[in-house]
Amino acid sequence: MELALLYSGGKDSTLAALTLDSFYDVRLVTAHFGVTEDWKHAKTAAETLGYPFETVELDEDIATDAVEQMHADGYPRNGIQQVHEAALEAVAGLGYDAIADGTRRDDRVPTISRAQAQSLEDRYDVDYLAPLSGFGRRAVDRLVDETLDIEVGPSETVPKADYEGELRQLLADRYGTESVGEVFPEHEQTYVRGLLD
């Protein structure tokens, strides 16, 4: 069975791919808006790991709406949630048997409710999987420490292909550079350089 996994090149989506690999033909898919070329970071990680890779370009209006929401809220949660839901919709429409993401049990954003998952499955005749949904951050970190070679650092400096880079860029373009720091709290990201020997 073929599965499309939303992929950022970070530890969670990589661990999700490795978890599902025994059961599915996994293809890593990065959703982007064409604003930056951050998606290339995910492509490099996918190639290093030996997974097939593709991108799906989302309508820039989705990003614009998300940026307006984030600016109005003063935090990124609702905007990122909107983008993640749109990305899952786009990937569900690609014709795979199953779709997945790297959301964990303790993620505050993005999250997919049981009702949202069932809706995706019913409308697209696809299985939705969140293989890390039973894993907390500590469990994920322990598995990553034993399995992956990762780069860790501030979100604005670590190469990655999640939605944040493009949303940061659009936020700066629309509301000024200072707005990025006002909306996005300081936090760390990861980028997968490969598997540990």
HUVEN-V13584 format. One record per pair of residues at least 6 apart in sequence whose ideal C-beta (glycine too) atoms are under 7 Angstrom apart, sorted by the first residue. I is the first residue (numbers start at 0). J is the second residue. D is the distance in Angstrom with one decimal. If there is no record, write none. Layout:
I_J_D ; I_J_D
//
This chain:
0_23_5.3 ; 0_24_6.8 ; 0_96_4.2 ; 0_97_6.3 ; 1_23_6.8 ; 1_24_4.9 ; 1_26_6.7 ; 1_95_4.9 ; 1_96_5.2 ; 2_19_6.0 ; 2_23_3.8 ; 2_24_6.8 ; 2_25_5.3 ; 2_26_7.0 ; 2_95_6.0 ; 2_96_6.5 ; 2_97_4.2 ; 2_98_6.8 ; 2_99_5.9 ; 3_26_5.2 ; 3_28_4.7 ; 3_90_5.0 ; 3_93_5.8 ; 3_95_4.4 ; 3_98_5.2 ; 4_12_6.4 ; 4_15_6.0 ; 4_16_5.4 ; 4_19_6.8 ; 4_25_5.8 ; 4_27_5.6 ; 4_28_6.6 ; 4_99_4.6 ; 4_100_6.9 ; 5_12_6.6 ; 5_28_6.1 ; 5_30_6.5 ; 5_86_5.8 ; 5_87_6.8 ; 5_90_6.1 ; 5_100_4.4 ; 6_12_4.7 ; 6_27_3.7 ; 6_28_6.0 ; 6_29_5.3 ; 6_41_5.3 ; 6_45_6.5 ; 7_29_6.9 ; 7_41_5.9 ; 7_159_5.8 ; 7_160_5.1 ; 7_161_3.9 ; 8_40_4.9 ; 8_41_4.0 ; 8_44_3.8 ; 8_159_5.7 ; 8_160_4.9 ; 8_190_5.6 ; 8_191_5.9 ; 9_159_5.9 ; 9_161_6.6 ; 9_188_6.4 ; 9_189_4.8 ; 9_190_6.3 ; 9_191_6.6 ; 10_139_7.0 ; 10_143_4.7 ; 10_147_6.0 ; 10_149_5.5 ; 10_189_4.3 ; 10_191_6.2 ; 11_101_3.6 ; 11_103_6.1 ; 11_131_6.2 ; 11_139_6.5 ; 12_100_7.0 ; 12_101_3.6 ; 13_44_6.9 ; 13_48_6.8 ; 13_147_6.2 ; 13_191_4.6 ; 14_101_6.8 ; 14_131_6.4 ; 14_139_6.2 ; 14_142_6.0 ; 14_143_6.2 ; 15_99_6.0 ; 15_100_6.9 ; 15_101_4.1 ; 15_130_5.0 ; 15_131_5.5 ; 16_25_5.2 ; 16_27_6.3 ; 16_50_6.2 ; 17_146_6.9 ; 18_130_4.3 ; 19_25_5.5 ; 19_99_6.1 ; 19_128_6.8 ; 19_130_5.6 ; 23_97_6.2 ; 25_50_5.9 ; 26_50_6.9 ; 26_51_4.8 ; 26_53_6.4 ; 27_41_6.9 ; 27_45_4.4 ; 27_50_4.8 ; 27_52_5.0 ; 28_53_5.4 ; 28_54_6.9 ; 28_55_5.9 ; 28_90_5.5 ; 29_38_4.6 ; 29_41_4.2 ; 29_54_5.1 ; 29_160_5.0 ; 30_55_5.1 ; 30_57_5.4 ; 30_86_3.7 ; 30_89_6.1 ; 30_90_6.9 ; 31_37_6.9 ; 31_38_4.4 ; 31_54_6.0 ; 31_56_6.1 ; 31_57_6.9 ; 31_165_6.3 ; 32_56_6.9 ; 32_57_5.5 ; 32_59_5.0 ; 32_62_4.6 ; 32_165_5.1 ; 33_56_5.5 ; 33_59_7.0 ; 34_62_6.9 ; 34_165_4.3 ; 34_168_5.4 ; 34_169_6.0 ; 35_164_5.7 ; 35_165_5.3 ; 35_168_5.6 ; 37_159_6.7 ; 37_160_4.8 ; 37_164_4.2 ; 37_165_6.4 ; 38_54_5.3 ; 38_160_4.9 ; 40_158_4.3 ; 40_159_5.7 ; 40_160_4.6 ; 40_190_6.5 ; 41_160_3.5 ; 42_52_5.1 ; 44_190_6.9 ; 44_191_4.8 ; 45_52_3.8 ; 46_52_6.7 ; 47_192_6.9 ; 47_193_4.8 ; 48_193_6.9 ; 48_194_6.8 ; 55_89_4.9 ; 55_90_6.1 ; 55_93_6.9 ; 57_85_5.7 ; 57_86_6.4 ; 57_89_5.9 ; 61_81_6.9 ; 61_82_6.2 ; 61_85_4.7 ; 62_82_6.7 ; 62_165_6.3 ; 62_166_6.3 ; 62_169_5.5 ; 63_169_6.9 ; 64_81_6.5 ; 65_78_3.6 ; 65_81_4.8 ; 65_82_5.0 ; 65_166_6.2 ; 66_78_6.4 ; 66_166_6.0 ; 66_169_4.8 ; 66_170_5.1 ; 66_173_6.0 ; 68_77_5.1 ; 68_78_4.4 ; 68_81_6.5 ; 69_75_5.0 ; 69_78_3.7 ; 69_170_6.6 ; 69_182_5.0 ; 70_170_6.6 ; 70_174_5.5 ; 70_178_6.4 ; 70_182_6.4 ; 73_181_6.7 ; 73_182_6.4 ; 74_182_6.3 ; 75_182_5.7 ; 75_183_5.6 ; 76_107_6.6 ; 76_108_4.6 ; 78_166_6.6 ; 79_108_5.2 ; 79_109_5.9 ; 79_162_6.0 ; 80_108_5.4 ; 80_109_5.2 ; 82_162_4.6 ; 83_109_3.5 ; 87_98_6.6 ; 87_100_6.9 ; 87_119_6.3 ; 90_98_5.1 ; 91_98_5.3 ; 91_119_5.2 ; 91_123_4.0 ; 91_125_5.2 ; 92_123_6.2 ; 95_125_6.4 ; 96_125_6.8 ; 96_126_6.6 ; 97_125_6.1 ; 97_126_4.0 ; 97_128_5.8 ; 98_125_5.6 ; 98_127_5.7 ; 99_128_4.1 ; 99_129_6.6 ; 99_130_6.3 ; 100_129_6.1 ; 101_131_5.8 ; 102_109_6.2 ; 102_110_6.2 ; 102_111_6.5 ; 102_129_5.0 ; 102_131_6.5 ; 102_132_6.3 ; 103_131_4.7 ; 103_132_6.9 ; 103_134_5.5 ; 103_135_6.8 ; 103_136_6.5 ; 103_139_5.9 ; 104_132_5.7 ; 104_133_5.9 ; 104_134_5.9 ; 104_135_5.3 ; 105_135_5.1 ; 105_136_5.6 ; 111_129_6.6 ; 116_127_4.5 ; 119_125_6.7 ; 119_127_5.0 ; 120_126_6.2 ; 120_127_5.5 ; 131_139_6.4 ; 143_149_6.4 ; 146_194_6.5 ; 146_195_6.1 ; 147_191_5.4 ; 147_194_6.3 ; 147_195_6.4 ; 148_192_4.6 ; 148_193_4.8 ; 148_194_6.8 ; 148_195_5.5 ; 149_189_4.7 ; 149_190_6.5 ; 149_191_5.5 ; 149_192_6.5 ; 150_157_5.9 ; 150_189_6.7 ; 150_190_4.5 ; 150_192_6.1 ; 151_187_5.7 ; 151_189_5.3 ; 152_187_6.3 ; 152_188_7.0 ; 153_185_6.6 ; 153_187_6.3 ; 154_163_6.3 ; 154_183_7.0 ; 154_186_5.4 ; 154_187_6.7 ; 154_188_4.6 ; 157_188_4.4 ; 157_189_6.8 ; 157_190_5.2 ; 158_190_5.1 ; 159_188_5.3 ; 159_190_5.5 ; 167_179_5.1 ; 167_183_6.6 ; 170_178_5.4 ; 170_179_5.4 ; 170_182_6.1 ; 171_178_6.7 ; 171_179_5.3
//
